[in-house]
Amino acid sequence: MFKNFIYSLCLLLAVTFWSCSPGLRYSAEAYQRDSTIETKVMQVIKNTSDSYSAHAAEIDAIKADIDNASSNGKVKKGKPGNRKNVGSCSAG
């Protein structure tokens, strides 16, 4: 009985450690891009009392930045090391 418990525990630990991906990797480029987008969004939010048409160009530029950032991530999806992380374990 105790021997089976030890084997089960070892198997559980092995599966846990080897099946979990290390999580998302840090990218200074992505951080800089996202921080810039966030700053632009915050500037537009500060002017929420203004009409949409007064800031339509800024909003369209932000949408384009977000679309570019999103498509950049999709392009990198096929490169080595860029695995789908949904449903996987993450450390921390």
Phi and psi restraints in degrees (range 20) as a CNS / XPLOR table:
assign (resid 1 and name C) (resid 2 and name N)
       (resid 2 and name CA) (resid 2 and name C) 1.0 -64.7 20.0 2
assign (resid 2 and name N) (resid 2 and name CA)
       (resid 2 and name C) (resid 3 and name N) 1.0 -36.0 20.0 2
assign (resid 2 and name C) (resid 3 and name N)
       (resid 3 and name CA) (resid 3 and name C) 1.0 -64.4 20.0 2
assign (resid 3 and name N) (resid 3 and name CA)
       (resid 3 and name C) (resid 4 and name N) 1.0 -42.3 20.0 2
assign (resid 3 and name C) (resid 4 and name N)
       (resid 4 and name CA) (resid 4 and name C) 1.0 -63.9 20.0 2
assign (resid 4 and name N) (resid 4 and name CA)
       (resid 4 and name C) (resid 5 and name N) 1.0 -37.7 20.0 2
assign (resid 4 and name C) (resid 5 and name N)
       (resid 5 and name CA) (resid 5 and name C) 1.0 -62.8 20.0 2
assign (resid 5 and name N) (resid 5 and name CA)
       (resid 5 and name C) (resid 6 and name N) 1.0 -44.3 20.0 2
assign (resid 5 and name C) (resid 6 and name N)
       (resid 6 and name CA) (resid 6 and name C) 1.0 -63.1 20.0 2
assign (resid 6 and name N) (resid 6 and name CA)
       (resid 6 and name C) (resid 7 and name N) 1.0 -44.7 20.0 2
assign (resid 6 and name C) (resid 7 and name N)
       (resid 7 and name CA) (resid 7 and name C) 1.0 -61.7 20.0 2
assign (resid 7 and name N) (resid 7 and name CA)
       (resid 7 and name C) (resid 8 and name N) 1.0 -42.7 20.0 2
assign (resid 7 and name C) (resid 8 and name N)
       (resid 8 and name CA) (resid 8 and name C) 1.0 -63.8 20.0 2
assign (resid 8 and name N) (resid 8 and name CA)
       (resid 8 and name C) (resid 9 and name N) 1.0 -41.8 20.0 2
assign (resid 8 and name C) (resid 9 and name N)
       (resid 9 and name CA) (resid 9 and name C) 1.0 -64.3 20.0 2
assign (resid 9 and name N) (resid 9 and name CA)
       (resid 9 and name C) (resid 10 and name N) 1.0 -43.5 20.0 2
assign (resid 9 and name C) (resid 10 and name N)
       (resid 10 and name CA) (resid 10 and name C) 1.0 -62.9 20.0 2
assign (resid 10 and name N) (resid 10 and name CA)
       (resid 10 and name C) (resid 11 and name N) 1.0 -42.2 20.0 2
assign (resid 10 and name C) (resid 11 and name N)
       (resid 11 and name CA) (resid 11 and name C) 1.0 -63.2 20.0 2
assign (resid 11 and name N) (resid 11 and name CA)
       (resid 11 and name C) (resid 12 and name N) 1.0 -43.7 20.0 2
assign (resid 11 and name C) (resid 12 and name N)
       (resid 12 and name CA) (resid 12 and name C) 1.0 -61.2 20.0 2
assign (resid 12 and name N) (resid 12 and name CA)
       (resid 12 and name C) (resid 13 and name N) 1.0 -45.0 20.0 2
assign (resid 12 and name C) (resid 13 and name N)
       (resid 13 and name CA) (resid 13 and name C) 1.0 -64.2 20.0 2
assign (resid 13 and name N) (resid 13 and name CA)
       (resid 13 and name C) (resid 14 and name N) 1.0 -42.3 20.0 2
assign (resid 13 and name C) (resid 14 and name N)
       (resid 14 and name CA) (resid 14 and name C) 1.0 -62.9 20.0 2
assign (resid 14 and name N) (resid 14 and name CA)
       (resid 14 and name C) (resid 15 and name N) 1.0 -46.2 20.0 2
assign (resid 14 and name C) (resid 15 and name N)
       (resid 15 and name CA) (resid 15 and name C) 1.0 -63.3 20.0 2
assign (resid 15 and name N) (resid 15 and name CA)
       (resid 15 and name C) (resid 16 and name N) 1.0 -42.1 20.0 2
assign (resid 15 and name C) (resid 16 and name N)
       (resid 16 and name CA) (resid 16 and name C) 1.0 -62.2 20.0 2
assign (resid 16 and name N) (resid 16 and name CA)
       (resid 16 and name C) (resid 17 and name N) 1.0 -48.5 20.0 2
assign (resid 16 and name C) (resid 17 and name N)
       (resid 17 and name CA) (resid 17 and name C) 1.0 -73.4 20.0 2
assign (resid 17 and name N) (resid 17 and name CA)
       (resid 17 and name C) (resid 18 and name N) 1.0 -35.3 20.0 2
assign (resid 17 and name C) (resid 18 and name N)
       (resid 18 and name CA) (resid 18 and name C) 1.0 -88.4 20.0 2
assign (resid 18 and name N) (resid 18 and name CA)
       (resid 18 and name C) (resid 19 and name N) 1.0 -18.6 20.0 2
assign (resid 18 and name C) (resid 19 and name N)
       (resid 19 and name CA) (resid 19 and name C) 1.0 -93.8 20.0 2
assign (resid 19 and name N) (resid 19 and name CA)
       (resid 19 and name C) (resid 20 and name N) 1.0 -18.3 20.0 2
assign (resid 19 and name C) (resid 20 and name N)
       (resid 20 and name CA) (resid 20 and name C) 1.0 -84.8 20.0 2
assign (resid 20 and name N) (resid 20 and name CA)
       (resid 20 and name C) (resid 21 and name N) 1.0 128.7 20.0 2
assign (resid 20 and name C) (resid 21 and name N)
       (resid 21 and name CA) (resid 21 and name C) 1.0 -76.0 20.0 2
assign (resid 21 and name N) (resid 21 and name CA)
       (resid 21 and name C) (resid 22 and name N) 1.0 156.8 20.0 2
assign (resid 21 and name C) (resid 22 and name N)
       (resid 22 and name CA) (resid 22 and name C) 1.0 -71.3 20.0 2
assign (resid 22 and name N) (resid 22 and name CA)
       (resid 22 and name C) (resid 23 and name N) 1.0 -3.5 20.0 2
assign (resid 22 and name C) (resid 23 and name N)
       (resid 23 and name CA) (resid 23 and name C) 1.0 98.2 20.0 2
assign (resid 23 and name N) (resid 23 and name CA)
       (resid 23 and name C) (resid 24 and name N) 1.0 -172.5 20.0 2
assign (resid 23 and name C) (resid 24 and name N)
       (resid 24 and name CA) (resid 24 and name C) 1.0 -71.9 20.0 2
assign (resid 24 and name N) (resid 24 and name CA)
       (resid 24 and name C) (resid 25 and name N) 1.0 146.0 20.0 2
assign (resid 24 and name C) (resid 25 and name N)
       (resid 25 and name CA) (resid 25 and name C) 1.0 -95.6 20.0 2
assign (resid 25 and name N) (resid 25 and name CA)
       (resid 25 and name C) (resid 26 and name N) 1.0 147.8 20.0 2
assign (resid 25 and name C) (resid 26 and name N)
       (resid 26 and name CA) (resid 26 and name C) 1.0 -74.0 20.0 2
assign (resid 26 and name N) (resid 26 and name CA)
       (resid 26 and name C) (resid 27 and name N) 1.0 135.5 20.0 2
assign (resid 26 and name C) (resid 27 and name N)
       (resid 27 and name CA) (resid 27 and name C) 1.0 -130.1 20.0 2
assign (resid 27 and name N) (resid 27 and name CA)
       (resid 27 and name C) (resid 28 and name N) 1.0 115.6 20.0 2
assign (resid 27 and name C) (resid 28 and name N)
       (resid 28 and name CA) (resid 28 and name C) 1.0 -62.8 20.0 2
assign (resid 28 and name N) (resid 28 and name CA)
       (resid 28 and name C) (resid 29 and name N) 1.0 -36.3 20.0 2
assign (resid 28 and name C) (resid 29 and name N)
       (resid 29 and name CA) (resid 29 and name C) 1.0 -64.0 20.0 2
assign (resid 29 and name N) (resid 29 and name CA)
       (resid 29 and name C) (resid 30 and name N) 1.0 -46.1 20.0 2
assign (resid 29 and name C) (resid 30 and name N)
       (resid 30 and name CA) (resid 30 and name C) 1.0 -66.0 20.0 2
assign (resid 30 and name N) (resid 30 and name CA)
       (resid 30 and name C) (resid 31 and name N) 1.0 -38.9 20.0 2
assign (resid 30 and name C) (resid 31 and name N)
       (resid 31 and name CA) (resid 31 and name C) 1.0 -62.2 20.0 2
assign (resid 31 and name N) (resid 31 and name CA)
       (resid 31 and name C) (resid 32 and name N) 1.0 -45.4 20.0 2
assign (resid 31 and name C) (resid 32 and name N)
       (resid 32 and name CA) (resid 32 and name C) 1.0 -63.0 20.0 2
assign (resid 32 and name N) (resid 32 and name CA)
       (resid 32 and name C) (resid 33 and name N) 1.0 -44.2 20.0 2
assign (resid 32 and name C) (resid 33 and name N)
       (resid 33 and name CA) (resid 33 and name C) 1.0 -62.3 20.0 2
assign (resid 33 and name N) (resid 33 and name CA)
       (resid 33 and name C) (resid 34 and name N) 1.0 -46.5 20.0 2
assign (resid 33 and name C) (resid 34 and name N)
       (resid 34 and name CA) (resid 34 and name C) 1.0 -67.3 20.0 2
assign (resid 34 and name N) (resid 34 and name CA)
       (resid 34 and name C) (resid 35 and name N) 1.0 -37.0 20.0 2
assign (resid 34 and name C) (resid 35 and name N)
       (resid 35 and name CA) (resid 35 and name C) 1.0 -65.3 20.0 2
assign (resid 35 and name N) (resid 35 and name CA)
       (resid 35 and name C) (resid 36 and name N) 1.0 -38.5 20.0 2
assign (resid 35 and name C) (resid 36 and name N)
       (resid 36 and name CA) (resid 36 and name C) 1.0 -64.9 20.0 2
assign (resid 36 and name N) (resid 36 and name CA)
       (resid 36 and name C) (resid 37 and name N) 1.0 -44.2 20.0 2
assign (resid 36 and name C) (resid 37 and name N)
       (resid 37 and name CA) (resid 37 and name C) 1.0 -62.1 20.0 2
assign (resid 37 and name N) (resid 37 and name CA)
       (resid 37 and name C) (resid 38 and name N) 1.0 -43.3 20.0 2
assign (resid 37 and name C) (resid 38 and name N)
       (resid 38 and name CA) (resid 38 and name C) 1.0 -61.7 20.0 2
assign (resid 38 and name N) (resid 38 and name CA)
       (resid 38 and name C) (resid 39 and name N) 1.0 -41.2 20.0 2
assign (resid 38 and name C) (resid 39 and name N)
       (resid 39 and name CA) (resid 39 and name C) 1.0 -62.5 20.0 2
assign (resid 39 and name N) (resid 39 and name CA)
       (resid 39 and name C) (resid 40 and name N) 1.0 -43.6 20.0 2
assign (resid 39 and name C) (resid 40 and name N)
       (resid 40 and name CA) (resid 40 and name C) 1.0 -62.3 20.0 2
assign (resid 40 and name N) (resid 40 and name CA)
       (resid 40 and name C) (resid 41 and name N) 1.0 -42.4 20.0 2
assign (resid 40 and name C) (resid 41 and name N)
       (resid 41 and name CA) (resid 41 and name C) 1.0 -63.6 20.0 2
assign (resid 41 and name N) (resid 41 and name CA)
       (resid 41 and name C) (resid 42 and name N) 1.0 -43.6 20.0 2
assign (resid 41 and name C) (resid 42 and name N)
       (resid 42 and name CA) (resid 42 and name C) 1.0 -62.9 20.0 2
assign (resid 42 and name N) (resid 42 and name CA)
       (resid 42 and name C) (resid 43 and name N) 1.0 -35.8 20.0 2
assign (resid 42 and name C) (resid 43 and name N)
       (resid 43 and name CA) (resid 43 and name C) 1.0 -65.3 20.0 2
assign (resid 43 and name N) (resid 43 and name CA)
       (resid 43 and name C) (resid 44 and name N) 1.0 -39.5 20.0 2
assign (resid 43 and name C) (resid 44 and name N)
       (resid 44 and name CA) (resid 44 and name C) 1.0 -69.8 20.0 2
assign (resid 44 and name N) (resid 44 and name CA)
       (resid 44 and name C) (resid 45 and name N) 1.0 -39.1 20.0 2
assign (resid 44 and name C) (resid 45 and name N)
       (resid 45 and name CA) (resid 45 and name C) 1.0 -62.4 20.0 2
assign (resid 45 and name N) (resid 45 and name CA)
       (resid 45 and name C) (resid 46 and name N) 1.0 -35.6 20.0 2
assign (resid 45 and name C) (resid 46 and name N)
       (resid 46 and name CA) (resid 46 and name C) 1.0 -60.0 20.0 2
assign (resid 46 and name N) (resid 46 and name CA)
       (resid 46 and name C) (resid 47 and name N) 1.0 -24.9 20.0 2
assign (resid 46 and name C) (resid 47 and name N)
       (resid 47 and name CA) (resid 47 and name C) 1.0 -103.2 20.0 2
assign (resid 47 and name N) (resid 47 and name CA)
       (resid 47 and name C) (resid 48 and name N) 1.0 32.3 20.0 2
assign (resid 47 and name C) (resid 48 and name N)
       (resid 48 and name CA) (resid 48 and name C) 1.0 -67.2 20.0 2
assign (resid 48 and name N) (resid 48 and name CA)
       (resid 48 and name C) (resid 49 and name N) 1.0 -17.2 20.0 2
assign (resid 48 and name C) (resid 49 and name N)
       (resid 49 and name CA) (resid 49 and name C) 1.0 -77.1 20.0 2
assign (resid 49 and name N) (resid 49 and name CA)
       (resid 49 and name C) (resid 50 and name N) 1.0 -16.5 20.0 2
assign (resid 49 and name C) (resid 50 and name N)
       (resid 50 and name CA) (resid 50 and name C) 1.0 -77.6 20.0 2
assign (resid 50 and name N) (resid 50 and name CA)
       (resid 50 and name C) (resid 51 and name N) 1.0 164.3 20.0 2
assign (resid 50 and name C) (resid 51 and name N)
       (resid 51 and name CA) (resid 51 and name C) 1.0 -74.7 20.0 2
assign (resid 51 and name N) (resid 51 and name CA)
       (resid 51 and name C) (resid 52 and name N) 1.0 155.8 20.0 2
assign (resid 51 and name C) (resid 52 and name N)
       (resid 52 and name CA) (resid 52 and name C) 1.0 -60.7 20.0 2
assign (resid 52 and name N) (resid 52 and name CA)
       (resid 52 and name C) (resid 53 and name N) 1.0 -41.5 20.0 2
assign (resid 52 and name C) (resid 53 and name N)
       (resid 53 and name CA) (resid 53 and name C) 1.0 -62.2 20.0 2
assign (resid 53 and name N) (resid 53 and name CA)
       (resid 53 and name C) (resid 54 and name N) 1.0 -26.4 20.0 2
assign (resid 53 and name C) (resid 54 and name N)
       (resid 54 and name CA) (resid 54 and name C) 1.0 -69.9 20.0 2
assign (resid 54 and name N) (resid 54 and name CA)
       (resid 54 and name C) (resid 55 and name N) 1.0 -23.0 20.0 2
assign (resid 54 and name C) (resid 55 and name N)
       (resid 55 and name CA) (resid 55 and name C) 1.0 -123.4 20.0 2
assign (resid 55 and name N) (resid 55 and name CA)
       (resid 55 and name C) (resid 56 and name N) 1.0 16.3 20.0 2
assign (resid 55 and name C) (resid 56 and name N)
       (resid 56 and name CA) (resid 56 and name C) 1.0 -59.1 20.0 2
assign (resid 56 and name N) (resid 56 and name CA)
       (resid 56 and name C) (resid 57 and name N) 1.0 -40.6 20.0 2
assign (resid 56 and name C) (resid 57 and name N)
       (resid 57 and name CA) (resid 57 and name C) 1.0 -65.0 20.0 2
assign (resid 57 and name N) (resid 57 and name CA)
       (resid 57 and name C) (resid 58 and name N) 1.0 -41.7 20.0 2
assign (resid 57 and name C) (resid 58 and name N)
       (resid 58 and name CA) (resid 58 and name C) 1.0 -64.3 20.0 2
assign (resid 58 and name N) (resid 58 and name CA)
       (resid 58 and name C) (resid 59 and name N) 1.0 -42.5 20.0 2
assign (resid 58 and name C) (resid 59 and name N)
       (resid 59 and name CA) (resid 59 and name C) 1.0 -65.6 20.0 2
assign (resid 59 and name N) (resid 59 and name CA)
       (resid 59 and name C) (resid 60 and name N) 1.0 -41.5 20.0 2
assign (resid 59 and name C) (resid 60 and name N)
       (resid 60 and name CA) (resid 60 and name C) 1.0 -63.6 20.0 2
assign (resid 60 and name N) (resid 60 and name CA)
       (resid 60 and name C) (resid 61 and name N) 1.0 -37.6 20.0 2
assign (resid 60 and name C) (resid 61 and name N)
       (resid 61 and name CA) (resid 61 and name C) 1.0 -65.2 20.0 2
assign (resid 61 and name N) (resid 61 and name CA)
       (resid 61 and name C) (resid 62 and name N) 1.0 -40.2 20.0 2
assign (resid 61 and name C) (resid 62 and name N)
       (resid 62 and name CA) (resid 62 and name C) 1.0 -65.2 20.0 2
assign (resid 62 and name N) (resid 62 and name CA)
       (resid 62 and name C) (resid 63 and name N) 1.0 -42.7 20.0 2
assign (resid 62 and name C) (resid 63 and name N)
       (resid 63 and name CA) (resid 63 and name C) 1.0 -59.6 20.0 2
assign (resid 63 and name N) (resid 63 and name CA)
       (resid 63 and name C) (resid 64 and name N) 1.0 -41.1 20.0 2
assign (resid 63 and name C) (resid 64 and name N)
       (resid 64 and name CA) (resid 64 and name C) 1.0 -64.8 20.0 2
assign (resid 64 and name N) (resid 64 and name CA)
       (resid 64 and name C) (resid 65 and name N) 1.0 -40.4 20.0 2
assign (resid 64 and name C) (resid 65 and name N)
       (resid 65 and name CA) (resid 65 and name C) 1.0 -61.8 20.0 2
assign (resid 65 and name N) (resid 65 and name CA)
       (resid 65 and name C) (resid 66 and name N) 1.0 -42.9 20.0 2
assign (resid 65 and name C) (resid 66 and name N)
       (resid 66 and name CA) (resid 66 and name C) 1.0 -65.4 20.0 2
assign (resid 66 and name N) (resid 66 and name CA)
       (resid 66 and name C) (resid 67 and name N) 1.0 -42.8 20.0 2
assign (resid 66 and name C) (resid 67 and name N)
       (resid 67 and name CA) (resid 67 and name C) 1.0 -62.1 20.0 2
assign (resid 67 and name N) (resid 67 and name CA)
       (resid 67 and name C) (resid 68 and name N) 1.0 -41.9 20.0 2
assign (resid 67 and name C) (resid 68 and name N)
       (resid 68 and name CA) (resid 68 and name C) 1.0 -64.1 20.0 2
assign (resid 68 and name N) (resid 68 and name CA)
       (resid 68 and name C) (resid 69 and name N) 1.0 -41.9 20.0 2
assign (resid 68 and name C) (resid 69 and name N)
       (resid 69 and name CA) (resid 69 and name C) 1.0 -64.3 20.0 2
assign (resid 69 and name N) (resid 69 and name CA)
       (resid 69 and name C) (resid 70 and name N) 1.0 -40.6 20.0 2
assign (resid 69 and name C) (resid 70 and name N)
       (resid 70 and name CA) (resid 70 and name C) 1.0 -66.6 20.0 2
assign (resid 70 and name N) (resid 70 and name CA)
       (resid 70 and name C) (resid 71 and name N) 1.0 -44.6 20.0 2
assign (resid 70 and name C) (resid 71 and name N)
       (resid 71 and name CA) (resid 71 and name C) 1.0 -69.2 20.0 2
assign (resid 71 and name N) (resid 71 and name CA)
       (resid 71 and name C) (resid 72 and name N) 1.0 -31.1 20.0 2
assign (resid 71 and name C) (resid 72 and name N)
       (resid 72 and name CA) (resid 72 and name C) 1.0 -62.6 20.0 2
assign (resid 72 and name N) (resid 72 and name CA)
       (resid 72 and name C) (resid 73 and name N) 1.0 -40.5 20.0 2
assign (resid 72 and name C) (resid 73 and name N)
       (resid 73 and name CA) (resid 73 and name C) 1.0 -66.9 20.0 2
assign (resid 73 and name N) (resid 73 and name CA)
       (resid 73 and name C) (resid 74 and name N) 1.0 -35.9 20.0 2
assign (resid 73 and name C) (resid 74 and name N)
       (resid 74 and name CA) (resid 74 and name C) 1.0 -69.8 20.0 2
assign (resid 74 and name N) (resid 74 and name CA)
       (resid 74 and name C) (resid 75 and name N) 1.0 -34.7 20.0 2
assign (resid 74 and name C) (resid 75 and name N)
       (resid 75 and name CA) (resid 75 and name C) 1.0 -65.9 20.0 2
assign (resid 75 and name N) (resid 75 and name CA)
       (resid 75 and name C) (resid 76 and name N) 1.0 -39.7 20.0 2
assign (resid 75 and name C) (resid 76 and name N)
       (resid 76 and name CA) (resid 76 and name C) 1.0 -74.8 20.0 2
assign (resid 76 and name N) (resid 76 and name CA)
       (resid 76 and name C) (resid 77 and name N) 1.0 -9.8 20.0 2
assign (resid 76 and name C) (resid 77 and name N)
       (resid 77 and name CA) (resid 77 and name C) 1.0 -56.9 20.0 2
assign (resid 77 and name N) (resid 77 and name CA)
       (resid 77 and name C) (resid 78 and name N) 1.0 -35.8 20.0 2
assign (resid 77 and name C) (resid 78 and name N)
       (resid 78 and name CA) (resid 78 and name C) 1.0 -82.2 20.0 2
assign (resid 78 and name N) (resid 78 and name CA)
       (resid 78 and name C) (resid 79 and name N) 1.0 -8.1 20.0 2
assign (resid 78 and name C) (resid 79 and name N)
       (resid 79 and name CA) (resid 79 and name C) 1.0 -77.8 20.0 2
assign (resid 79 and name N) (resid 79 and name CA)
       (resid 79 and name C) (resid 80 and name N) 1.0 153.1 20.0 2
assign (resid 79 and name C) (resid 80 and name N)
       (resid 80 and name CA) (resid 80 and name C) 1.0 -58.7 20.0 2
assign (resid 80 and name N) (resid 80 and name CA)
       (resid 80 and name C) (resid 81 and name N) 1.0 140.5 20.0 2
assign (resid 80 and name C) (resid 81 and name N)
       (resid 81 and name CA) (resid 81 and name C) 1.0 89.3 20.0 2
assign (resid 81 and name N) (resid 81 and name CA)
       (resid 81 and name C) (resid 82 and name N) 1.0 -7.9 20.0 2
assign (resid 81 and name C) (resid 82 and name N)
       (resid 82 and name CA) (resid 82 and name C) 1.0 -104.8 20.0 2
assign (resid 82 and name N) (resid 82 and name CA)
       (resid 82 and name C) (resid 83 and name N) 1.0 81.1 20.0 2
assign (resid 82 and name C) (resid 83 and name N)
       (resid 83 and name CA) (resid 83 and name C) 1.0 -97.8 20.0 2
assign (resid 83 and name N) (resid 83 and name CA)
       (resid 83 and name C) (resid 84 and name N) 1.0 158.6 20.0 2
assign (resid 83 and name C) (resid 84 and name N)
       (resid 84 and name CA) (resid 84 and name C) 1.0 -68.9 20.0 2
assign (resid 84 and name N) (resid 84 and name CA)
       (resid 84 and name C) (resid 85 and name N) 1.0 127.6 20.0 2
assign (resid 84 and name C) (resid 85 and name N)
       (resid 85 and name CA) (resid 85 and name C) 1.0 -101.8 20.0 2
assign (resid 85 and name N) (resid 85 and name CA)
       (resid 85 and name C) (resid 86 and name N) 1.0 -2.2 20.0 2
assign (resid 85 and name C) (resid 86 and name N)
       (resid 86 and name CA) (resid 86 and name C) 1.0 -67.7 20.0 2
assign (resid 86 and name N) (resid 86 and name CA)
       (resid 86 and name C) (resid 87 and name N) 1.0 129.5 20.0 2
assign (resid 86 and name C) (resid 87 and name N)
       (resid 87 and name CA) (resid 87 and name C) 1.0 83.7 20.0 2
assign (resid 87 and name N) (resid 87 and name CA)
       (resid 87 and name C) (resid 88 and name N) 1.0 0.4 20.0 2
assign (resid 87 and name C) (resid 88 and name N)
       (resid 88 and name CA) (resid 88 and name C) 1.0 -101.3 20.0 2
assign (resid 88 and name N) (resid 88 and name CA)
       (resid 88 and name C) (resid 89 and name N) 1.0 163.3 20.0 2
assign (resid 88 and name C) (resid 89 and name N)
       (resid 89 and name CA) (resid 89 and name C) 1.0 -75.8 20.0 2
assign (resid 89 and name N) (resid 89 and name CA)
       (resid 89 and name C) (resid 90 and name N) 1.0 151.6 20.0 2
assign (resid 89 and name C) (resid 90 and name N)
       (resid 90 and name CA) (resid 90 and name C) 1.0 -133.3 20.0 2
assign (resid 90 and name N) (resid 90 and name CA)
       (resid 90 and name C) (resid 91 and name N) 1.0 141.1 20.0 2
assign (resid 90 and name C) (resid 91 and name N)
       (resid 91 and name CA) (resid 91 and name C) 1.0 -84.7 20.0 2
assign (resid 91 and name N) (resid 91 and name CA)
       (resid 91 and name C) (resid 92 and name N) 1.0 126.1 20.0 2
